Amino acid sequence: MSSRKPIRKAVFPVAGLGTRFLPATKAIPKELLPVVDRPLIQYAVDEAREAGIEQMIFVTGRGKTALVEHFDIAYELESTMGERGKDLSVLEPTRFTPGDLITVRQQVPLGLGHAIWCARAIVGDEPFAILLPDELMVGEPGCLAQMVEAYEQVGGNLISVLEVPREEVSSYGVIDPGASQGALTEVRGLVEKPPVDKAPSNKIISGRYILQPEVMRTLENQETGAGGEIQLTDAMAAMIGDQPFHAVTFAGRRFDCGSKTGFVEATLALALERDDMGADVRRIAERLLAQ
């Protein structure tokens, strides 16, 4: 148990263009769009910190420098707020110790697998986490913390899964499950967007991973897959059988903030739960629905 290397690093693929959200994302990275008053990327970073991650690796693209600015010290803002007696603690989650946030460029959009591979020099020879910020995971504890706990038991590679109604499986990647114990399920295979009648399970892959560094070697030599891109799913599938591979069924909720309706759902759901505004938002929603 003690010989397992801890999960200290997390990779955030944030190089996408956010075309589904245009014109909002013309000048602002999609990951900075707020769900209520916190940018999407902040939810993912907070989840990683809660799980004990020490170093965040952003794989960015051109036009994404505002992501780094968000986690920098805003001297003028903080000094003005301080002079006016305003509470600075609201900015606490946006602060980083130098060296704890590193960015690398994905210069060509060659897919998720390629984005992860771009971080290979920083990941080095350590197991690492991957968080896709589009997937907003809400749980107590957070999704990655649940996965780290499972990793400490079984090691190897882990992915987060959620159970969906079987008729929805063809929109997602699903696992071919082996033996199951509690929230842990052995993974025998990964199937991308299967037809409903051919799906091996209703457990969908959901945007959180803990992988061994060998995946970088696999990605290095991998042919392009669907859409002419280097697919992370293909690289993970190639490691099944060589290393332990498990799925953790997330105890919590997932919001697909890669779609506009999912983004609105997340905003509404989280606003309704807030002590400072939930009651007002409920009244507004009820009024609108009654029209």
C-alpha positions as CSV (number, residue, x, y, z in Angstrom):
1,M,0.0,0.0,0.0
2,S,2.7,2.5,1.0
3,S,4.8,1.9,-2.1
4,R,2.2,3.5,-4.3
5,K,3.2,6.9,-5.6
6,P,0.7,9.6,-4.4
7,I,-1.3,11.5,-7.0
8,R,0.3,15.0,-6.9
9,K,-0.3,16.3,-10.4
10,A,-3.4,17.0,-12.4
11,V,-3.7,17.8,-16.1
12,F,-6.5,20.1,-17.3
13,P,-7.0,20.0,-21.1
14,V,-8.2,23.6,-21.8
15,A,-7.1,24.3,-25.3
16,G,-10.6,24.0,-26.9
17,L,-12.1,26.8,-28.9
18,G,-15.5,26.7,-27.3
19,T,-17.3,27.2,-30.6
20,R,-20.6,25.9,-29.2
21,F,-20.8,29.0,-27.0
22,L,-20.0,31.7,-29.6
23,P,-20.1,34.6,-29.6
24,A,-19.6,34.5,-25.7
25,T,-16.3,32.7,-26.2
26,K,-14.8,34.9,-29.0
27,A,-12.5,36.7,-26.5
28,I,-13.1,34.8,-23.3
29,P,-12.1,31.1,-22.8
30,K,-15.1,28.9,-22.3
31,E,-13.6,27.6,-19.0
32,L,-13.9,31.1,-17.6
33,L,-17.7,31.3,-18.2
34,P,-19.3,31.5,-14.8
35,V,-21.7,29.0,-13.2
36,V,-23.4,31.6,-10.9
37,D,-20.2,33.5,-9.8
38,R,-17.4,31.0,-10.2
39,P,-15.8,30.1,-13.5
40,L,-16.0,26.6,-14.7
41,I,-12.2,26.1,-14.4
42,Q,-12.4,27.1,-10.7
43,Y,-14.8,24.3,-9.9
44,A,-12.3,21.8,-11.4
45,V,-9.3,23.3,-9.7
46,D,-11.1,23.4,-6.3
47,E,-12.0,19.7,-6.8
48,A,-8.4,18.8,-7.5
49,R,-7.1,20.7,-4.5
50,E,-9.6,19.0,-2.2
51,A,-8.2,15.6,-3.5
52,G,-4.6,16.6,-2.5
53,I,-3.3,17.7,-5.9
54,E,-0.3,19.9,-5.5
55,Q,0.5,20.9,-9.1
56,M,-2.0,21.9,-11.8
57,I,-1.0,21.5,-15.4
58,F,-3.1,23.5,-17.9
59,V,-2.8,22.4,-21.5
60,T,-3.8,25.6,-23.3
61,G,-4.0,27.0,-26.8
62,R,-3.7,30.4,-28.4
63,G,-6.0,33.0,-26.9
64,K,-6.2,31.3,-23.5
65,T,-3.9,33.5,-21.4
66,A,-6.9,34.8,-19.4
67,L,-7.0,31.4,-17.7
68,V,-3.6,32.0,-16.2
69,E,-4.5,35.6,-15.3
70,H,-7.5,34.3,-13.3
71,F,-5.1,32.4,-11.0
72,D,-2.6,35.3,-10.7
73,I,-2.5,38.0,-8.0
74,A,-4.5,41.0,-9.2
75,Y,-2.6,43.6,-7.3
76,E,-4.7,46.7,-8.2
77,L,-7.9,44.9,-7.5
78,E,-6.8,43.5,-4.1
79,S,-5.3,46.8,-3.0
80,T,-8.4,48.7,-3.9
81,M,-10.6,46.2,-2.2
82,G,-8.4,46.3,0.9
83,E,-8.6,50.1,1.0
84,R,-12.3,49.9,0.9
85,G,-12.5,47.3,3.6
86,K,-14.0,44.7,1.3
87,D,-13.6,41.0,2.1
88,L,-10.6,39.5,0.1
89,S,-11.3,35.9,1.1
90,V,-13.5,35.6,-2.0
91,L,-10.3,35.6,-4.0
92,E,-8.5,33.0,-1.9
93,P,-9.3,30.0,-4.2
94,T,-7.8,31.9,-7.2
95,R,-4.3,32.2,-5.6
96,F,-1.4,29.9,-6.4
97,T,2.1,29.5,-5.0
98,P,4.6,30.1,-7.9
99,G,5.3,26.7,-9.6
100,D,2.0,25.1,-8.6
101,L,0.3,26.1,-11.8
102,I,2.1,25.3,-15.0
103,T,0.9,25.8,-18.6
104,V,1.9,24.0,-21.8
105,R,0.7,24.7,-25.3
106,Q,-1.2,22.3,-27.5
107,Q,-0.2,23.9,-30.8
108,V,-2.4,21.8,-33.0
109,P,-5.9,20.5,-32.1
110,L,-5.2,16.8,-32.4
111,G,-7.6,15.5,-29.7
112,L,-7.7,14.8,-26.0
113,G,-5.0,12.1,-26.1
114,H,-2.6,14.5,-27.8
115,A,-3.5,17.2,-25.3
116,I,-2.5,14.9,-22.4
117,W,0.7,13.9,-24.2
118,C,1.7,17.6,-24.4
119,A,2.0,17.5,-20.6
120,R,4.4,14.5,-20.6
121,A,7.6,16.4,-19.6
122,I,5.8,17.9,-16.5
123,V,4.0,14.7,-15.5
124,G,7.3,12.8,-15.7
125,D,7.3,9.3,-14.2
126,E,4.4,9.8,-11.8
127,P,0.8,8.7,-11.8
128,F,-1.5,11.7,-12.5
129,A,-5.1,12.9,-12.6
130,I,-7.0,14.3,-15.5
131,L,-10.0,16.6,-15.1
132,L,-12.1,17.8,-18.0
133,P,-13.5,21.1,-16.8
134,D,-16.6,20.8,-19.1
135,E,-17.9,18.2,-16.8
136,L,-18.9,19.9,-13.6
137,M,-19.0,17.2,-10.8
138,V,-20.8,18.0,-7.6
139,G,-20.4,15.7,-4.6
140,E,-19.3,15.4,-1.0
141,P,-16.4,14.6,-1.1
142,G,-15.7,15.6,-4.7
143,C,-15.3,13.2,-7.6
144,L,-11.5,13.2,-7.6
145,A,-11.2,12.8,-3.8
146,Q,-13.5,9.7,-4.2
147,M,-11.1,8.4,-6.9
148,V,-7.9,9.0,-4.9
149,E,-9.4,7.1,-2.0
150,A,-10.1,4.2,-4.4
151,Y,-6.6,4.5,-5.9
152,E,-5.1,4.0,-2.5
153,Q,-6.8,0.6,-2.3
154,V,-6.2,-0.8,-5.8
155,G,-3.6,1.4,-7.6
156,G,-3.3,1.2,-11.4
157,N,-5.6,3.2,-13.6
158,L,-9.0,4.5,-12.7
159,I,-11.8,6.3,-14.5
160,S,-14.9,7.9,-13.0
161,V,-18.2,6.5,-14.2
162,L,-21.9,7.3,-13.8
163,E,-24.9,5.1,-14.4
164,V,-27.4,6.5,-16.9
165,P,-30.7,5.1,-18.3
166,R,-29.7,2.4,-20.9
167,E,-31.4,4.2,-23.8
168,E,-28.9,7.1,-23.3
169,V,-25.7,5.0,-23.6
170,S,-25.1,5.6,-27.3
171,S,-24.1,9.3,-26.6
172,Y,-21.2,8.3,-24.4
173,G,-18.2,6.0,-23.9
174,V,-19.1,3.1,-21.7
175,I,-17.2,0.4,-19.8
176,D,-17.3,-3.3,-20.3
177,P,-17.5,-4.3,-16.6
178,G,-15.8,-7.2,-14.8
179,A,-16.2,-7.9,-11.1
180,S,-17.7,-5.2,-8.9
181,Q,-17.3,-4.4,-5.2
182,G,-19.0,-1.4,-3.8
183,A,-18.3,1.7,-5.9
184,L,-15.4,-0.1,-7.7
185,T,-15.8,-2.1,-10.9
186,E,-13.1,-3.9,-12.9
187,V,-12.8,-2.5,-16.4
188,R,-12.4,-5.2,-19.1
189,G,-12.9,-2.8,-22.1
190,L,-14.0,0.6,-23.2
191,V,-16.6,1.1,-25.9
192,E,-17.1,4.5,-27.5
193,K,-20.8,5.4,-28.2
194,P,-22.2,1.9,-28.6
195,P,-25.7,1.2,-30.1
196,V,-28.1,0.6,-27.2
197,D,-28.5,-3.1,-27.9
198,K,-24.8,-3.7,-28.1
199,A,-23.7,-1.7,-25.0
200,P,-21.9,-3.8,-22.4
201,S,-23.2,-1.7,-19.5
202,N,-24.9,1.6,-18.6
203,K,-21.8,3.0,-16.8
204,I,-20.6,6.0,-18.8
205,I,-17.1,7.5,-18.6
206,S,-17.3,10.9,-17.1
207,G,-14.4,13.3,-17.3
208,R,-12.1,12.2,-14.4
209,Y,-9.2,9.9,-14.7
210,I,-6.2,8.7,-12.7
211,L,-3.6,7.2,-15.0
212,Q,-0.1,5.7,-14.7
213,P,2.7,7.4,-16.6
214,E,3.0,4.6,-19.1
215,V,0.0,6.0,-20.9
216,M,2.3,8.7,-22.2
217,R,4.4,6.0,-24.0
218,T,1.2,4.5,-25.4
219,L,0.1,7.9,-26.7
220,E,3.5,8.6,-28.2
221,N,3.2,5.7,-30.6
222,Q,-0.5,5.7,-31.2
223,E,-2.2,6.0,-34.6
224,T,-4.9,8.6,-34.9
225,G,-8.4,7.3,-34.3
226,A,-11.9,8.7,-34.6
227,G,-12.0,12.1,-36.3
228,G,-8.3,11.9,-37.2
229,E,-7.5,12.7,-33.6
230,I,-5.3,10.9,-31.0
231,Q,-8.0,9.5,-28.7
232,L,-7.3,9.0,-24.9
233,T,-9.9,6.2,-24.9
234,D,-7.7,4.2,-27.3
235,A,-4.6,4.6,-25.2
236,M,-6.4,3.6,-22.0
237,A,-7.9,0.6,-23.8
238,A,-4.4,-0.5,-24.8
239,M,-3.3,-0.6,-21.2
240,I,-6.1,-2.9,-20.0
241,G,-4.6,-6.2,-19.1
242,D,-1.2,-4.8,-18.5
243,Q,-2.1,-2.8,-15.4
244,P,-5.0,-2.9,-12.9
245,F,-7.9,-0.9,-14.4
246,H,-11.0,0.1,-12.4
247,A,-14.0,2.3,-12.6
248,V,-15.3,4.3,-9.7
249,T,-19.0,5.0,-9.7
250,F,-19.2,8.6,-8.6
251,A,-21.6,9.3,-5.7
252,G,-22.8,12.7,-6.8
253,R,-24.1,14.7,-9.8
254,R,-22.6,15.5,-13.2
255,F,-23.5,18.6,-15.3
256,D,-22.4,18.6,-18.9
257,C,-21.3,22.2,-19.3
258,G,-20.0,21.5,-22.8
259,S,-23.6,22.0,-23.9
260,K,-25.6,25.2,-23.5
261,T,-28.6,23.4,-21.8
262,G,-26.2,21.6,-19.4
263,F,-24.6,24.9,-18.5
264,V,-28.0,26.5,-17.8
265,E,-29.0,23.4,-15.8
266,A,-25.8,23.6,-13.7
267,T,-26.3,27.4,-13.1
268,L,-29.9,26.9,-12.0
269,A,-29.2,23.8,-9.8
270,L,-26.3,25.4,-8.0
271,A,-28.1,28.8,-7.6
272,L,-31.1,27.0,-6.0
273,E,-28.9,25.5,-3.4
274,R,-27.2,28.7,-2.4
275,D,-28.1,30.1,1.0
276,D,-27.7,33.7,-0.2
277,M,-29.9,33.4,-3.3
278,G,-31.7,30.0,-3.5
279,A,-35.1,31.2,-2.2
280,D,-35.1,34.2,-4.6
281,V,-34.1,32.0,-7.6
282,R,-36.8,29.5,-6.7
283,R,-39.4,32.3,-6.7
284,I,-38.2,33.6,-10.1
285,A,-38.2,30.1,-11.6
286,E,-41.8,29.5,-10.3
287,R,-42.9,32.8,-11.7
288,L,-41.4,32.1,-15.1
289,L,-42.8,28.6,-15.3
290,A,-46.3,29.9,-14.4
291,Q,-46.4,32.3,-17.4
